[in-house]
Amino acid sequence: MSRVSVRVEDPASVDAAIESRMCVRAFLPQPVPRAMLEDILRVASRAPSGTNTQPWKVYVLQGQRRDELVQKVCAAHDAIYQNPELDAQYRADYDYYPRQWVEPYLGRRRHLGWTMYGLLGIAKGEKDKMHAQHQRNFHYFDAPVGLVFTIDRIMGQGSLLDYGMFLQNIMLAARARGLHTCPQEAWSKYTKIVLPHIGAGAEEMMVCSMALGWADESAPVNGMPTPREPVEAFTRWVE
């Protein structure tokens, strides 16, 4: 049957996958079957891309190799905390956040931070606790699967738009199977550690990483609300 002719018989399930997608920051150690991961990536590969370039490359980390990367990056993260001058050695290949924060984006960012640290019981100024929580990123929040995404450096900025749709497809396909995810830009800062570890070539640029697994539903941080603006706030009807 042609894809044009396919009918979505249960739109509520599609909406549920989208609306229940969230950044989970505490996972269970339960493994994810390889067949399920392959199926998620197969479905996600239907993401659109300009002239069908399909610019995504995926590295799946599990078991010992995942743990070894965690150890390497956590060691670098700790070293920077002890000696901030070392921070200059680690840089992402592209700017993810604005160089200068303005409203309303600054307010939204602060609200998220205050909410998360509040749920975790971390007060303002508790730097050691904040550092430890930030390092949870580099433990993949205990998820058994870490995904690393790269792109050939020769590709243009438009390919990152394509990549975003591919990443969203992964997250939604994971939700359809009862899994959760957390896309993580934080890893990109340590590209000089990550890329050699996974065997990526010099022609590749790290886009981001992602934790994937079964959510720990008892963890308070996974109950964190992330409000969205109403449609009328970001939409203009041009008629």
C-alpha positions as CSV (number, residue, x, y, z in Angstrom):
1,M,0.0,0.0,0.0
2,S,1.2,3.5,-0.9
3,R,2.1,5.6,2.2
4,V,-0.2,8.2,0.8
5,S,-3.1,5.8,1.2
6,V,-2.3,4.8,4.8
7,R,-4.9,6.0,7.3
8,V,-4.0,6.7,10.9
9,E,-6.8,4.8,12.6
10,D,-5.9,5.9,16.2
11,P,-4.9,9.6,16.2
12,A,-5.3,9.7,20.0
13,S,-2.3,7.3,20.3
14,V,-0.2,9.6,18.1
15,D,-1.1,12.6,20.2
16,A,-0.5,10.6,23.4
17,A,3.1,9.8,22.3
18,I,3.7,13.5,21.5
19,E,2.1,14.8,24.7
20,S,3.7,12.3,27.0
21,R,7.2,12.8,25.6
22,M,9.4,14.4,28.3
23,C,13.0,14.7,29.3
24,V,13.3,11.8,31.8
25,R,16.2,12.3,34.3
26,A,16.0,9.1,36.2
27,F,15.9,5.6,34.5
28,L,15.7,2.0,35.6
29,P,18.6,-0.4,34.9
30,Q,16.4,-2.7,32.9
31,P,18.0,-3.4,29.5
32,V,16.4,-2.5,26.2
33,P,16.3,-5.3,23.6
34,R,18.4,-4.7,20.5
35,A,15.6,-5.6,18.2
36,M,13.5,-2.9,19.8
37,L,16.3,-0.3,19.3
38,E,16.7,-1.4,15.7
39,D,12.9,-1.0,15.2
40,I,12.9,2.5,16.7
41,L,15.7,3.6,14.5
42,R,14.1,2.1,11.4
43,V,10.9,4.0,12.0
44,A,12.7,7.2,12.9
45,S,14.6,7.0,9.6
46,R,11.4,8.1,7.8
47,A,12.1,11.6,9.0
48,P,12.1,14.1,6.1
49,S,15.4,15.6,4.9
50,G,16.3,18.0,2.1
51,T,16.7,16.1,-1.2
52,N,16.6,12.9,0.9
53,T,20.1,13.5,2.2
54,Q,19.4,11.6,5.4
55,P,22.4,13.2,7.2
56,W,22.1,11.3,10.5
57,K,24.7,8.9,11.9
58,V,23.9,7.0,15.1
59,Y,26.2,5.3,17.6
60,V,24.5,3.0,20.2
61,L,26.3,2.7,23.5
62,Q,25.5,-0.1,25.9
63,G,27.3,-2.2,28.5
64,Q,31.0,-1.8,29.1
65,R,31.6,0.7,26.3
66,R,28.9,2.9,27.6
67,D,30.3,2.7,31.1
68,E,33.8,3.5,29.9
69,L,32.7,6.7,28.1
70,V,30.7,7.7,31.2
71,Q,33.9,7.3,33.3
72,K,36.0,9.4,30.9
73,V,33.6,12.3,30.6
74,C,32.8,12.4,34.3
75,A,36.6,12.6,35.0
76,A,36.9,15.6,32.7
77,H,33.8,17.2,34.2
78,D,35.2,16.7,37.7
79,A,38.6,18.1,36.7
80,I,37.0,21.3,35.3
81,Y,35.1,21.7,38.6
82,Q,38.4,21.6,40.5
83,N,40.3,23.7,38.0
84,P,38.0,26.0,35.9
85,E,40.9,26.9,33.6
86,L,40.6,23.5,32.0
87,D,37.2,24.4,30.7
88,A,38.8,26.1,27.6
89,Q,40.0,22.6,26.5
90,Y,36.4,21.5,25.8
91,R,34.2,23.1,23.3
92,A,31.2,22.0,21.3
93,D,31.4,22.4,17.5
94,Y,28.4,24.7,17.3
95,D,26.5,27.2,19.5
96,Y,23.4,25.6,20.9
97,Y,22.3,28.4,23.2
98,P,22.3,32.1,22.4
99,R,25.4,34.0,23.4
100,Q,23.2,36.6,25.2
101,W,20.0,35.6,26.9
102,V,16.9,37.8,26.5
103,E,13.3,37.5,27.5
104,P,11.1,35.4,27.2
105,Y,13.8,32.7,26.8
106,L,15.8,33.7,29.9
107,G,12.7,33.5,32.1
108,R,11.7,30.1,30.8
109,R,15.2,28.8,31.3
110,R,15.3,30.0,34.9
111,H,11.9,28.6,35.7
112,L,13.0,25.2,34.5
113,G,16.1,25.3,36.6
114,W,14.4,26.5,39.8
115,T,11.7,23.9,39.4
116,M,14.1,21.0,38.9
117,Y,16.5,22.0,41.7
118,G,13.5,22.5,44.0
119,L,12.3,19.0,43.3
120,L,15.8,17.7,44.0
121,G,16.1,19.6,47.2
122,I,19.1,21.6,46.0
123,A,19.2,25.2,47.2
124,K,20.8,28.2,45.5
125,G,24.5,28.3,46.2
126,E,24.9,24.6,46.9
127,K,27.6,24.2,44.2
128,D,28.7,20.7,45.0
129,K,25.2,19.4,44.8
130,M,24.6,21.3,41.5
131,H,27.8,19.9,40.1
132,A,26.7,16.4,41.1
133,Q,23.3,16.8,39.5
134,H,24.8,18.2,36.3
135,Q,27.1,15.2,36.2
136,R,24.0,13.0,36.1
137,N,23.8,14.0,32.4
138,F,27.1,12.1,31.9
139,H,25.8,9.0,33.6
140,Y,22.9,9.1,31.0
141,F,20.7,9.4,34.2
142,D,21.4,5.7,34.6
143,A,19.7,4.8,31.3
144,P,21.1,1.5,29.9
145,V,21.3,3.0,26.4
146,G,23.2,6.1,25.3
147,L,22.9,7.3,21.7
148,V,25.4,9.6,20.1
149,F,24.5,11.5,17.0
150,T,26.9,12.8,14.5
151,I,26.8,14.5,11.1
152,D,29.3,15.0,8.4
153,R,30.9,18.5,8.8
154,I,30.5,19.2,5.2
155,M,26.7,19.4,5.6
156,G,25.0,22.8,5.9
157,Q,22.9,24.3,8.7
158,G,19.7,23.1,7.1
159,S,20.7,19.5,7.7
160,L,20.5,20.2,11.5
161,L,16.8,21.0,10.9
162,D,16.4,17.6,9.3
163,Y,18.3,16.1,12.2
164,G,15.9,17.6,14.7
165,M,13.0,15.8,13.0
166,F,14.9,12.5,13.1
167,L,15.6,12.9,16.8
168,Q,11.9,13.7,17.5
169,N,11.0,10.5,15.6
170,I,13.2,8.5,17.8
171,M,11.7,10.0,20.9
172,L,8.1,9.4,19.7
173,A,8.9,5.8,18.5
174,A,10.4,5.1,21.9
175,R,7.2,6.4,23.6
176,A,5.1,4.1,21.5
177,R,7.0,1.2,23.0
178,G,6.8,2.3,26.6
179,L,10.3,3.8,26.7
180,H,11.4,7.3,27.6
181,T,14.3,9.5,26.5
182,C,16.3,12.6,27.3
183,P,18.0,14.4,24.5
184,Q,21.3,15.9,25.8
185,E,23.3,18.7,24.3
186,A,25.6,18.7,27.4
187,W,27.6,15.9,25.9
188,S,28.6,17.9,22.8
189,K,31.1,19.9,24.9
190,Y,33.2,16.8,25.3
191,T,33.3,15.9,21.6
192,K,37.1,15.5,21.8
193,I,36.6,12.6,24.2
194,V,33.4,11.1,22.7
195,L,34.2,10.9,19.0
196,P,37.4,8.9,19.4
197,H,35.7,6.6,21.9
198,I,32.9,5.7,19.5
199,G,35.2,5.5,16.5
200,A,33.8,8.5,14.6
201,G,35.9,9.9,11.8
202,A,37.5,13.4,11.7
203,E,34.9,14.4,9.1
204,E,32.1,14.0,11.7
205,M,30.7,16.6,14.1
206,M,28.8,15.6,17.2
207,V,25.2,16.9,17.2
208,C,24.1,15.6,20.6
209,S,23.5,12.5,22.7
210,M,20.4,10.9,24.1
211,A,19.6,8.7,27.1
212,L,17.0,6.0,26.4
213,G,15.4,3.4,28.6
214,W,12.6,2.7,31.0
215,A,11.7,5.6,33.3
216,D,11.9,5.4,37.0
217,E,8.3,6.5,37.8
218,S,9.1,6.9,41.5
219,A,11.8,9.6,41.0
220,P,10.5,13.1,41.9
221,V,12.5,14.7,39.1
222,N,10.4,12.8,36.6
223,G,7.3,14.6,37.9
224,M,8.7,18.0,36.8
225,P,6.2,20.1,34.9
226,T,7.4,21.8,31.7
227,P,4.7,24.2,30.7
228,R,4.0,25.2,27.1
229,E,2.8,28.5,25.8
230,P,-0.8,28.4,24.4
231,V,-1.3,28.3,20.7
232,E,-2.5,31.9,20.5
233,A,0.8,33.1,22.1
234,F,3.0,31.8,19.3
235,T,0.7,31.8,16.3
236,R,-0.4,34.5,13.9
237,W,-3.2,33.8,11.4
238,V,-2.4,35.5,8.2
239,E,-5.6,35.6,6.1
